[in-house]
């Protein structure tokens, strides 16, 4: 059965591939699973039909038969568990991959999101000038730890996995800030992820939505 995912009808990232449907698209492309996309507007995201799929009114969602999922990390994990290519075969290696998936979303991404929100929502607040450097310092500390762990390896734990897929999408949120570029191995790591044919197919697919919606 062909799964259906949801994505922004008008993505706020203007086609840069930073919305979280990109993670799901990439995972599906990596495993060779054909999928359909249902575009939803910001208004539709808050209506009962979509809230029945995602109680927090966000994207993406994933529907396959009588299964409905939300949260990009959970969706990627489901794809990885039901298709070959994103989880290694050994039990210990699979567990380590899942650890990296959680690390990407629970350790690396939160300070990045907090920094982003401060820039967009707090720039006119009296505490902004003092707070932003502190948030940046937190991110750079996490990046240094990640850089030290990655070392000169191509991927986080052997071959490319769902852990790398999520980590690359998280690190991409910092593009243009120079933070990742300060660590040559992390910059090269992100570039390797973006060079994967499955990533490029997913990126082109989401960019096509933005291009079509903007004439």
N, CA, C and O of each residue as an XYZ file, in Angstrom:
860
protein
N       0.846     -1.194      0.000
C       0.000      0.000      0.000
C       0.884      1.248      0.000
O       1.866      1.317      0.739
N       0.540      2.211     -0.814
C       1.332      3.436     -0.935
C       1.032      4.372      0.229
O      -0.120      4.763      0.418
N       2.039      4.737      1.011
C       1.804      5.665      2.116
C       1.571      7.090      1.623
O       2.005      7.468      0.535
N       0.881      7.865      2.443
C       0.641      9.281      2.163
C       1.204     10.108      3.299
O       0.936      9.833      4.469
N       1.981     11.119      2.956
C       2.494     12.030      3.976
C       1.900     13.415      3.730
O       1.429     13.714      2.633
N       1.930     14.243      4.753
C       1.479     15.617      4.601
C       2.672     16.559      4.618
O       3.705     16.280      5.227
N       2.497     17.685      3.928
C       3.531     18.718      3.859
C       2.845     20.067      3.743
O       1.653     20.146      3.447
N       3.608     21.130      3.979
C       3.075     22.481      3.867
C       2.661     22.785      2.427
O       3.411     22.517      1.488
N       1.474     23.340      2.263
C       1.098     23.866      0.953
C       1.919     25.112      0.634
O       2.258     25.360     -0.523
N       2.236     25.892      1.662
C       3.089     27.078      1.536
C       4.174     26.986      2.610
O       3.986     27.467      3.727
N       5.292     26.378      2.277
C       6.324     26.150      3.276
C       6.984     27.455      3.711
O       7.390     28.250      2.864
N       7.098     27.687      5.021
C       7.719     28.930      5.489
C       9.213     29.015      5.198
O       9.802     30.091      5.308
N       9.839     27.887      4.826
C      11.286     27.932      4.560
C      11.601     28.271      3.103
O      12.765     28.282      2.705
N      10.556     28.550      2.302
C      10.721     28.983      0.914
C      11.530     27.980      0.085
O      12.404     28.360     -0.694
N      11.224     26.704      0.267
C      11.824     25.669     -0.562
C      13.214     25.238     -0.180
O      13.878     24.556     -0.960
N      13.678     25.612      0.997
C      15.039     25.254      1.408
C      15.146     23.824      1.936
O      16.250     23.343      2.193
N      14.027     23.148      2.098
C      14.069     21.767      2.564
C      14.316     21.634      4.043
O      14.857     20.621      4.486
N      13.932     22.637      4.831
C      14.147     22.598      6.269
C      12.914     22.135      7.042
O      13.012     21.793      8.220
N      11.755     22.123      6.383
C      10.554     21.623      7.043
C      10.714     20.129      7.301
O      11.441     19.442      6.583
N      10.034     19.633      8.326
C      10.292     18.272      8.776
C       9.742     17.189      7.845
O      10.081     16.018      8.014
N       8.911     17.545      6.875
C       8.520     16.535      5.891
C       9.714     16.083      5.073
O       9.710     14.982      4.522
N      10.760     16.941      4.987
C      11.953     16.585      4.227
C      12.598     15.318      4.786
O      13.118     14.502      4.024
N      12.568     15.148      6.091
C      13.162     13.951      6.706
C      12.430     12.699      6.243
O      13.047     11.682      5.925
N      11.120     12.791      6.212
C      10.313     11.641      5.831
C      10.471     11.352      4.339
O      10.609     10.197      3.936
N      10.450     12.402      3.527
C      10.666     12.223      2.091
C      12.007     11.515      1.842
O      12.086     10.567      1.062
N      13.049     11.995      2.519
C      14.390     11.431      2.328
C      14.403      9.958      2.726
O      14.949      9.127      2.001
N      13.813      9.633      3.857
C      13.789      8.241      4.309
C      13.082      7.353      3.290
O      13.562      6.264      2.974
N      11.950      7.809      2.781
C      11.211      7.026      1.796
C      12.009      6.863      0.512
O      11.971      5.803     -0.112
N      12.728      7.901      0.113
C      13.563      7.801     -1.080
C      14.730      6.832     -0.858
O      15.098      6.081     -1.761
N      15.297      6.854      0.328
C      16.427      5.958      0.628
C      16.019      4.494      0.524
O      16.802      3.671      0.049
N      14.815      4.158      0.957
C      14.388      2.754      0.951
C      13.636      2.388     -0.324
O      13.223      1.240     -0.488
N      13.455      3.353     -1.230
C      12.808      3.062     -2.495
C      11.310      2.879     -2.416
O      10.724      2.173     -3.237
N      10.680      3.512     -1.429
C       9.242      3.397     -1.258
C       8.517      4.552     -1.952
O       8.751      5.718     -1.638
N       7.650      4.223     -2.884
C       6.815      5.229     -3.537
C       5.848      5.796     -2.498
O       5.364      5.063     -1.636
N       5.568      7.092     -2.578
C       4.676      7.724     -1.606
C       3.896      8.841     -2.271
O       4.269      9.344     -3.331
N       2.812      9.214     -1.624
C       2.012     10.331     -2.078
C       2.088     11.450     -1.044
O       2.348     11.205      0.134
N       1.859     12.669     -1.496
C       1.924     13.826     -0.611
C       0.596     14.572     -0.658
O       0.088     14.889     -1.733
N       0.050     14.843      0.499
C      -1.137     15.682      0.588
C      -0.728     17.012      1.203
O      -0.263     17.056      2.341
N      -0.899     18.089      0.458
C      -0.498     19.409      0.929
C      -1.602     20.006      1.787
O      -2.782     19.913      1.449
N      -1.215     20.617      2.895
C      -2.182     21.230      3.797
C      -1.786     22.681      4.058
O      -0.604     23.005      4.177
N      -2.784     23.536      4.143
C      -2.547     24.940      4.449
C      -2.426     25.113      5.961
O      -2.733     24.199      6.726
N      -1.977     26.290      6.380
C      -1.894     26.559      7.815
C      -3.275     26.514      8.456
O      -3.411     26.098      9.607
N      -4.294     26.936      7.725
C      -5.654     26.880      8.253
C      -6.123     25.436      8.395
O      -6.732     25.071      9.401
N      -5.838     24.620      7.385
C      -6.256     23.218      7.421
C      -5.554     22.440      8.521
O      -6.107     21.477      9.052
N      -4.344     22.848      8.865
C      -3.601     22.150      9.913
C      -4.290     22.246     11.268
O      -4.043     21.413     12.140
N      -5.142     23.239     11.462
C      -5.814     23.431     12.747
C      -7.251     22.915     12.743
O      -7.963     23.056     13.737
N      -7.679     22.318     11.628
C      -9.033     21.801     11.533
C      -9.110     20.364     12.054
O      -8.090     19.677     12.124
N     -10.309     19.906     12.418
C     -10.474     18.574     13.012
C      -9.896     17.429     12.194
O      -9.325     16.498     12.761
N     -10.031     17.479     10.871
C      -9.544     16.365     10.048
C      -8.043     16.162     10.218
O      -7.571     15.032     10.341
N      -7.294     17.266     10.222
C      -5.850     17.123     10.389
C      -5.485     16.863     11.846
O      -4.559     16.100     12.120
N      -6.186     17.475     12.772
C      -5.912     17.249     14.191
C      -6.163     15.803     14.586
O      -5.583     15.319     15.558
N      -7.023     15.103     13.845
C      -7.232     13.679     14.108
C      -5.987     12.871     13.782
O      -5.770     11.798     14.345
N      -5.167     13.391     12.867
C      -3.912     12.739     12.506
C      -2.756     13.241     13.356
O      -1.898     12.465     13.778
N      -2.742     14.530     13.601
C      -1.659     15.151     14.378
C      -2.296     16.039     15.445
O      -2.753     17.138     15.131
N      -2.333     15.593     16.677
C      -3.050     16.341     17.723
C      -2.496     17.727     17.996
O      -3.165     18.545     18.627
N      -1.276     18.007     17.527
C      -0.665     19.308     17.756
C      -0.741     20.200     16.518
O      -0.188     21.299     16.505
N      -1.419     19.730     15.492
C      -1.655     20.555     14.309
C      -0.412     20.918     13.536
O      -0.259     22.061     13.104
N       0.484     19.957     13.354
C       1.722     20.214     12.632
C       1.859     19.234     11.462
O       0.974     18.413     11.220
N       2.963     19.332     10.755
C       3.323     18.352      9.727
C       4.723     17.844     10.065
O       5.476     18.529     10.757
N       5.080     16.648      9.583
C       4.315     15.789      8.693
C       3.454     14.791      9.458
O       3.604     14.608     10.666
N       2.554     14.155      8.727
C       1.877     12.958      9.200
C       2.140     11.864      8.177
O       2.613     12.124      7.071
N       1.825     10.644      8.568
C       2.081      9.477      7.719
C       0.889      8.551      7.840
O       0.506      8.161      8.943
N       0.302      8.198      6.708
C      -0.834      7.280      6.693
C      -0.544      6.119      5.755
O      -0.107      6.313      4.621
N      -0.790      4.923      6.241
C      -0.610      3.709      5.440
C      -1.632      2.697      5.917
O      -1.482      2.117      6.992
N      -2.676      2.480      5.121
C      -3.749      1.603      5.551
C      -4.429      2.182      6.766
O      -4.865      3.333      6.751
N      -4.525      1.382      7.836
C      -5.163      1.868      9.062
C      -4.153      2.431     10.062
O      -4.492      2.680     11.219
N      -2.913      2.629      9.612
C      -1.875      3.207     10.473
C      -1.738      4.692     10.190
O      -1.589      5.100      9.039
N      -1.786      5.485     11.225
C      -1.549      6.926     11.110
C      -0.509      7.322     12.155
O      -0.659      7.013     13.337
N       0.538      8.004     11.718
C       1.624      8.416     12.601
C       1.862      9.910     12.490
O       1.559     10.524     11.467
N       2.406     10.490     13.551
C       2.905     11.858     13.508
C       4.253     11.874     14.208
O       4.666     10.873     14.794
N       4.940     13.009     14.147
C       6.319     13.187     14.628
C       7.303     12.582     13.619
O       7.311     11.375     13.378
N       8.121     13.449     13.047
C       9.023     13.027     11.981
C       9.975     11.921     12.421
O      10.249     11.004     11.647
N      10.479     11.991     13.642
C      11.397     10.963     14.110
C      10.726      9.604     14.202
O      11.311      8.592     13.816
N       9.493      9.575     14.715
C       8.760      8.319     14.814
C       8.456      7.755     13.433
O       8.509      6.542     13.227
N       8.137      8.632     12.492
C       7.839      8.184     11.131
C       9.090      7.604     10.479
O       9.033      6.544      9.856
N      10.217      8.296     10.622
C      11.472      7.784     10.048
C      11.833      6.446     10.677
O      12.278      5.538      9.975
N      11.652      6.307     11.979
C      11.943      5.037     12.648
C      11.048      3.931     12.093
O      11.522      2.823     11.841
N       9.763      4.218     11.902
C       8.855      3.214     11.343
C       9.315      2.794      9.953
O       9.345      1.604      9.638
N       9.671      3.762      9.127
C      10.154      3.444      7.779
C      11.408      2.577      7.852
O      11.545      1.602      7.113
N      12.317      2.944      8.748
C      13.572      2.199      8.885
C      13.333      0.776      9.379
O      14.048     -0.145      8.986
N      12.342      0.593     10.227
C      12.066     -0.732     10.776
C      11.316     -1.633      9.805
O      11.347     -2.856      9.940
N      10.651     -1.041      8.837
C       9.828     -1.838      7.919
C      10.413     -1.952      6.520
O       9.831     -2.608      5.656
N      11.552     -1.322      6.289
C      12.237     -1.400      5.002
C      13.740     -1.547      5.240
O      14.275     -1.034      6.223
N      14.395     -2.232      4.357
C      15.848     -2.372      4.456
C      16.532     -1.090      4.013
O      16.050     -0.378      3.132
N      17.682     -0.807      4.651
C      18.509      0.283      4.168
C      18.841      1.376      5.153
O      19.808      2.110      4.947
N      18.059      1.513      6.235
C      18.306      2.603      7.171
C      18.688      2.127      8.572
O      19.078      2.936      9.414
N      18.580      0.841      8.823
C      19.023      0.271     10.093
C      19.954     -0.893      9.799
O      19.672     -1.694      8.908
N      21.059     -1.003     10.529
C      21.960     -2.144     10.331
C      21.305     -3.433     10.810
O      20.283     -3.401     11.495
N      21.892     -4.556     10.449
C      21.294     -5.841     10.776
C      21.533     -6.272     12.220
O      20.632     -6.831     12.845
N      22.701     -6.031     12.755
C      23.014     -6.481     14.109
C      22.206     -5.755     15.167
O      21.944     -4.559     15.041
N      21.810     -6.473     16.209
C      20.976     -5.884     17.259
C      21.665     -4.708     17.942
O      21.041     -3.671     18.165
N      22.937     -4.858     18.273
C      23.650     -3.774     18.955
C      23.809     -2.560     18.044
O      23.648     -1.422     18.486
N      24.121     -2.803     16.786
C      24.272     -1.700     15.832
C      22.936     -0.983     15.617
O      22.904      0.241     15.489
N      21.838     -1.736     15.576
C      20.515     -1.116     15.439
C      20.210     -0.243     16.647
O      19.669      0.855     16.514
N      20.562     -0.740     17.817
C      20.324      0.041     19.035
C      21.148      1.323     19.036
O      20.663      2.370     19.464
N      22.392      1.249     18.560
C      23.227      2.446     18.497
C      22.658      3.448     17.502
O      22.672      4.654     17.749
N      22.157      2.945     16.374
C      21.543      3.835     15.387
C      20.356      4.566     15.992
O      20.205      5.772     15.797
N      19.512      3.850     16.722
C      18.362      4.490     17.361
C      18.817      5.525     18.381
O      18.172      6.559     18.554
N      19.927      5.246     19.054
C      20.474      6.217     19.998
C      20.837      7.512     19.286
O      20.565      8.602     19.789
N      21.455      7.391     18.107
C      21.811      8.586     17.344
C      20.580      9.312     16.823
O      20.586     10.537     16.705
N      19.539      8.576     16.514
C      18.297      9.225     16.103
C      17.760     10.101     17.225
O      17.375     11.248     17.000
N      17.738      9.549     18.443
C      17.273     10.317     19.595
C      18.218     11.480     19.886
O      17.770     12.566     20.253
N      19.523     11.256     19.724
C      20.489     12.325     19.992
C      20.272     13.502     19.049
O      20.347     14.659     19.463
N      20.001     13.202     17.782
C      19.776     14.273     16.811
C      18.586     15.130     17.216
O      18.652     16.358     17.162
N      17.492     14.478     17.623
C      16.251     15.199     17.892
C      16.148     15.728     19.315
O      15.464     16.724     19.552
N      16.816     15.080     20.270
C      16.662     15.464     21.677
C      17.842     16.225     22.256
O      17.695     16.931     23.254
N      19.024     16.088     21.634
C      20.215     16.746     22.167
C      20.706     17.868     21.252
O      21.030     18.954     21.734
N      20.766     17.629     19.959
C      21.304     18.621     19.038
C      20.237     19.614     18.580
O      20.504     20.814     18.527
N      19.056     19.146     18.255
C      18.049     20.044     17.678
C      17.457     21.063     18.654
O      17.275     22.214     18.256
N      17.142     20.714     19.912
C      16.469     21.691     20.783
C      17.172     23.037     20.926
O      16.503     24.063     20.800
N      18.497     23.098     21.184
C      19.113     24.432     21.278
C      19.112     25.187     19.958
O      19.105     26.418     19.948
N      19.118     24.456     18.837
C      19.049     25.113     17.536
C      17.680     25.753     17.341
O      17.578     26.895     16.894
N      16.632     25.011     17.680
C      15.274     25.543     17.549
C      15.077     26.741     18.473
O      14.452     27.729     18.088
N      15.610     26.653     19.689
C      15.482     27.771     20.633
C      16.174     29.024     20.092
O      15.652     30.132     20.215
N      17.345     28.839     19.495
C      18.085     29.950     18.885
C      17.299     30.543     17.720
O      17.218     31.763     17.579
N      16.718     29.675     16.882
C      15.915     30.150     15.759
C      14.715     30.963     16.242
O      14.433     32.042     15.720
N      14.027     30.442     17.226
C      12.833     31.122     17.723
C      13.188     32.464     18.337
O      12.443     33.432     18.186
N      14.316     32.532     19.025
C      14.742     33.803     19.601
C      14.998     34.832     18.508
O      14.623     35.996     18.651
N      15.625     34.420     17.432
C      15.920     35.346     16.334
C      14.660     35.876     15.671
O      14.590     37.045     15.291
N      13.668     35.009     15.536
C      12.461     35.412     14.812
C      11.401     36.044     15.701
O      10.640     36.899     15.249
N      11.347     35.630     16.962
C      10.240     36.053     17.818
C      10.632     37.001     18.944
O       9.768     37.633     19.553
N      11.933     37.105     19.225
C      12.347     37.891     20.387
C      13.282     39.040     20.035
O      13.830     39.682     20.932
N      13.474     39.310     18.747
C      14.473     40.313     18.359
C      14.146     41.709     18.867
O      15.028     42.564     18.937
N      12.876     41.951     19.226
C      12.496     43.273     19.719
C      12.379     43.321     21.241
O      11.917     44.313     21.804
N      12.801     42.240     21.903
C      12.714     42.173     23.359
C      13.985     42.741     24.002
O      15.061     42.670     23.409
N      13.868     43.297     25.196
C      15.040     43.909     25.834
C      16.144     42.915     26.163
O      17.305     43.306     26.285
N      15.812     41.653     26.308
C      16.815     40.655     26.663
C      17.501     40.010     25.453
O      18.415     39.201     25.609
N      17.052     40.375     24.253
C      17.508     39.677     23.049
C      19.026     39.736     22.878
O      19.665     38.706     22.665
N      19.599     40.920     22.968
C      21.029     41.083     22.701
C      21.891     40.283     23.671
O      22.975     39.827     23.310
N      21.416     40.115     24.886
C      22.187     39.347     25.865
C      21.949     37.849     25.734
O      22.846     37.043     25.983
N      20.741     37.489     25.343
C      20.373     36.070     25.311
C      20.909     35.343     24.087
O      21.311     34.185     24.192
N      20.925     35.994     22.931
C      21.302     35.299     21.708
C      22.711     34.705     21.764
O      22.890     33.559     21.353
N      23.716     35.431     22.254
C      25.050     34.819     22.341
C      25.090     33.588     23.246
O      25.846     32.650     22.991
N      24.285     33.593     24.292
C      24.239     32.433     25.181
C      23.667     31.217     24.463
O      24.153     30.098     24.626
N      22.625     31.454     23.664
C      22.036     30.356     22.904
C      23.027     29.831     21.869
O      23.126     28.622     21.661
N      23.759     30.735     21.221
C      24.761     30.323     20.254
C      25.875     29.514     20.903
O      26.383     28.561     20.314
N      26.246     29.893     22.105
C      27.303     29.171     22.824
C      26.871     27.746     23.127
O      27.678     26.820     23.040
N      25.606     27.564     23.481
C      25.087     26.223     23.743
C      25.178     25.362     22.493
O      25.575     24.198     22.559
N      24.811     25.930     21.363
C      24.861     25.177     20.111
C      26.299     24.800     19.780
O      26.583     23.650     19.445
N      27.199     25.763     19.873
C      28.591     25.475     19.530
C      29.190     24.422     20.447
O      30.031     23.632     20.017
N      28.769     24.400     21.697
C      29.240     23.359     22.610
C      28.796     21.980     22.161
O      29.579     21.031     22.192
N      27.536     21.866     21.740
C      27.037     20.583     21.242
C      27.736     20.191     19.945
O      28.066     19.023     19.739
N      27.960     21.164     19.077
C      28.636     20.863     17.816
C      30.066     20.390     18.060
O      30.545     19.485     17.377
N      30.740     20.990     19.018
C      32.100     20.556     19.330
C      32.106     19.110     19.814
O      32.968     18.321     19.426
N      31.134     18.769     20.668
C      31.045     17.389     21.151
C      30.761     16.425     20.009
O      31.358     15.351     19.931
N      29.849     16.812     19.126
C      29.525     15.955     17.988
C      30.721     15.814     17.059
O      31.007     14.721     16.568
N      31.419     16.919     16.817
C      32.605     16.889     15.959
C      33.669     15.961     16.522
O      34.290     15.195     15.785
N      33.874     16.034     17.831
C      34.874     15.173     18.472
C      34.507     13.704     18.322
O      35.374     12.858     18.101
N      33.233     13.408     18.441
C      32.794     12.014     18.328
C      32.886     11.520     16.882
O      33.313     10.389     16.647
N      32.497     12.342     15.923
C      32.548     11.926     14.524
C      33.976     11.718     14.055
O      34.258     10.766     13.327
N      34.880     12.600     14.464
C      36.274     12.485     14.044
C      36.404     12.515     12.536
O      35.830     13.378     11.871
N      37.164     11.563     11.994
C      37.362     11.527     10.541
C      36.491     10.466      9.872
O      36.736     10.096      8.724
N      35.487      9.982     10.577
C      34.582      8.985     10.004
C      33.618      9.641      9.017
O      33.339     10.836      9.113
N      33.119      8.861      8.083
C      32.133      9.381      7.145
C      30.759      9.526      7.794
O      30.040     10.494      7.548
N      30.404      8.536      8.638
C      29.079      8.509      9.249
C      29.206      8.230     10.733
O      30.293      7.895     11.206
N      28.139      8.358     11.463
C      28.181      8.316     12.921
C      28.542      6.955     13.491
O      29.208      6.869     14.522
N      28.102      5.876     12.817
C      28.356      4.535     13.352
C      28.446      3.543     12.198
O      27.519      2.766     11.971
N      29.535      3.569     11.486
C      29.686      2.671     10.355
C      29.029      3.224      9.108
O      29.322      4.343      8.687
N      28.134      2.436      8.512
C      27.470      2.834      7.275
C      26.395      3.879      7.544
O      25.938      4.031      8.677
N      25.995      4.595      6.503
C      24.908      5.563      6.593
C      23.661      4.900      7.156
O      23.340      3.761      6.815
N      22.960      5.629      8.024
C      21.785      5.065      8.691
C      20.756      6.158      8.948
O      20.968      7.326      8.623
N      19.639      5.750      9.539
C      18.601      6.705      9.924
C      19.132      7.727     10.920
O      18.634      8.852     10.969
N      20.125      7.361     11.708
C      20.728      8.324     12.623
C      21.397      9.457     11.875
O      21.266     10.618     12.260
N      22.109      9.135     10.813
C      22.743     10.165      9.994
C      21.698     10.997      9.266
O      21.838     12.215      9.161
N      20.663     10.356      8.768
C      19.612     11.072      8.056
C      19.023     12.175      8.934
O      18.881     13.316      8.496
N      18.686     11.827     10.165
C      18.111     12.834     11.053
C      19.140     13.874     11.467
O      18.824     15.060     11.549
N      20.371     13.441     11.729
C      21.391     14.391     12.178
C      21.694     15.413     11.089
O      21.840     16.600     11.383
N      21.791     14.973      9.841
C      22.074     15.904      8.751
C      20.946     16.923      8.615
O      21.207     18.110      8.420
N      19.696     16.471      8.717
C      18.589     17.417      8.586
C      18.578     18.422      9.735
O      18.197     19.578      9.547
N      18.993     17.988     10.914
C      19.074     18.908     12.053
C      20.183     19.931     11.827
O      19.968     21.128     12.017
N      21.349     19.477     11.429
C      22.474     20.389     11.218
C      22.198     21.373     10.088
O      22.712     22.491     10.103
N      21.405     20.974      9.123
C      21.067     21.880      8.014
C      20.321     23.123      8.505
O      20.343     24.153      7.831
N      19.681     23.048      9.633
C      18.958     24.205     10.160
C      19.913     25.361     10.456
O      19.480     26.507     10.583
N      21.192     25.069     10.565
C      22.185     26.092     10.880
C      22.854     26.671      9.632
O      23.765     27.490      9.749
N      22.421     26.260      8.453
C      23.033     26.777      7.232
C      22.921     28.292      7.178
O      21.864     28.865      7.438
N      24.027     28.923      6.838
C      24.071     30.369      6.774
C      24.541     31.030      8.052
O      24.864     32.218      8.061
N      24.582     30.262      9.138
C      25.015     30.831     10.418
C      26.520     30.767     10.598
O      27.075     31.522     11.396
N      27.196     29.880      9.871
C      28.630     29.676     10.019
C      29.007     28.745     11.149
O      30.183     28.418     11.311
N      28.032     28.309     11.937
C      28.359     27.483     13.107
C      28.884     26.110     12.706
O      29.892     25.651     13.243
N      28.214     25.458     11.776
C      28.679     24.142     11.338
C      29.976     24.275     10.551
O      30.851     23.415     10.649
N      30.107     25.342      9.775
C      31.307     25.546      8.967
C      32.569     25.662      9.819
O      33.676     25.436      9.330
N      32.401     26.013     11.087
C      33.555     26.121     11.982
C      34.165     24.761     12.292
O      35.271     24.685     12.827
N      33.458     23.695     11.963
C      33.940     22.329     12.201
C      34.008     21.638     10.842
O      32.982     21.232     10.297
N      35.194     21.506     10.306
C      35.336     21.021      8.931
C      34.757     19.622      8.755
O      34.196     19.313      7.704
N      34.889     18.767      9.783
C      34.367     17.412      9.606
C      32.841     17.405      9.606
O      32.239     16.582      8.917
N      32.198     18.299     10.361
C      30.742     18.369     10.352
C      30.238     18.964      9.040
O      29.227     18.518      8.497
N      30.938     19.960      8.542
C      30.562     20.551      7.261
C      30.634     19.511      6.144
O      29.742     19.432      5.299
N      31.709     18.712      6.149
C      31.865     17.661      5.147
C      30.809     16.574      5.334
O      30.321     15.995      4.364
N      30.469     16.309      6.576
C      29.441     15.302      6.904
C      28.091     15.704      6.321
O      27.411     14.887      5.699
N      27.706     16.951      6.520
C      26.443     17.436      5.963
C      26.487     17.377      4.437
O      25.511     16.981      3.799
N      27.607     17.766      3.859
C      27.742     17.736      2.396
C      27.590     16.317      1.861
O      26.980     16.116      0.811
N      28.141     15.325      2.573
C      27.987     13.935      2.140
C      26.516     13.526      2.154
O      26.039     12.856      1.238
N      25.806     13.937      3.204
C      24.388     13.611      3.265
C      23.619     14.227      2.114
O      22.797     13.562      1.482
N      23.883     15.495      1.839
C      23.176     16.203      0.769
C      23.536     15.679     -0.619
O      22.782     15.870     -1.572
N      24.685     15.022     -0.730
C      25.107     14.487     -2.019
C      24.460     13.149     -2.352
O      24.566     12.675     -3.483
N      23.798     12.540     -1.385
C      23.175     11.239     -1.633
C      22.028     11.406     -2.642
O      21.232     12.337     -2.523
N      21.942     10.517     -3.625
C      20.876     10.633     -4.626
C      19.479     10.681     -4.009
O      18.618     11.412     -4.496
N      19.245      9.916     -2.947
C      17.922      9.917     -2.311
C      17.619     11.279     -1.701
O      16.483     11.749     -1.769
N      18.617     11.913     -1.111
C      18.419     13.254     -0.571
C      18.059     14.216     -1.690
O      17.135     15.018     -1.554
N      18.779     14.137     -2.781
C      18.549     15.068     -3.885
C      17.155     14.883     -4.482
O      16.506     15.861     -4.855
N      16.688     13.630     -4.575
C      15.330     13.403     -5.076
C      14.294     13.996     -4.119
O      13.323     14.616     -4.552
N      14.510     13.800     -2.816
C      13.582     14.342     -1.828
C      13.581     15.864     -1.854
O      12.521     16.488     -1.790
N      14.754     16.457     -1.947
C      14.859     17.910     -1.987
C      14.153     18.474     -3.212
O      13.412     19.452     -3.119
N      14.390     17.851     -4.353
C      13.760     18.334     -5.584
C      12.239     18.240     -5.488
O      11.527     19.115     -5.982
N      11.745     17.186     -4.856
C      10.297     17.003     -4.738
C       9.669     18.083     -3.872
O       8.616     18.620     -4.215
N      10.310     18.407     -2.748
C       9.737     19.440     -1.892
C       9.917     20.826     -2.513
O       9.058     21.691     -2.342
N      11.006     21.046     -3.222
C      11.223     22.336     -3.879
C      10.183     22.573     -4.975
O       9.754     23.705     -5.203
N       9.786     21.500     -5.646
C       8.786     21.608     -6.703
C       7.457     22.136     -6.153
O       6.737     22.859     -6.841
N       7.143     21.772     -4.913
C       5.912     22.261     -4.293
C       5.983     23.769     -4.109
O       5.034     24.488     -4.422
N       7.112     24.240     -3.602
C       7.267     25.686     -3.399
C       7.239     26.417     -4.738
O       6.594     27.457     -4.872
N       7.940     25.871     -5.719
C       7.983     26.530     -7.031
C       6.592     26.628     -7.653
O       6.216     27.662     -8.205
N       5.831     25.530     -7.553
C       4.483     25.529     -8.128
C       3.565     26.500     -7.407
O       2.724     27.145     -8.033
N       3.724     26.606     -6.093
C       2.828     27.470     -5.314
C       3.175     28.944     -5.465
O       2.404     29.813     -5.060
N       4.346     29.228     -6.054
C       4.746     30.621     -6.219
C       4.859     31.024     -7.690
O       5.477     32.030     -8.038
N       4.244     30.206     -8.533
C       4.102     30.531     -9.939
C       5.382     30.665    -10.708
O       5.356     30.940    -11.907
